[in-house]
């Protein structure tokens, strides 16, 4: 029996709750009846220790992974600053590091760079850090599914929807385009 055949026959009890960011498996059972018999014990555990995970559901591994993928991919990207981007690039060896070709946008050359953290958040999910021009962001992606990755085409849409991040870093506005007055220009005192 292969792993896929075995996982289709196993059932899991999952605390679903309101937390769409992460859902975890509480227990694994070889029959749906065994999982349903265990349900009151699992609900008692969550009621006492983690009430935000209630209600509890019984499902197959495939249903669990589909539910988890939809929850993790729905998390918005976070805007970050250049310091956080460089820090994460240098802290561990990057995975899937890509430095794109400069593209022309409004008659200017725009740099595109992205990489994934080698340390995973859960299973195949990890943080992807992306730079396009002078804008930076971080998004949770599935490294095995490139449809979840940030690309040059979807960067602007994701960045516009991304809130300013206070975790994992404090985003600060970039002052790279600030023009300093010259001494030959009239100054108002």
Secondary structure, DSSP 8 states (H G I E B T S, - for coil): --HHHHHHH-EEEEE-SS--S--EEEEEESSHHHHHHHHHHHHHHHHHH-GGG-SEEEEEHHHHHHHHHHHHHTS--EEE-HHHHHHHHHHS--EEEEE---EEETTEEE-EEEEE-SS-SBTTEEEEEEEETTEEEEEEEETT-GGGS--TTTHHHHHHH-EE--SS-------TT-----TTS----
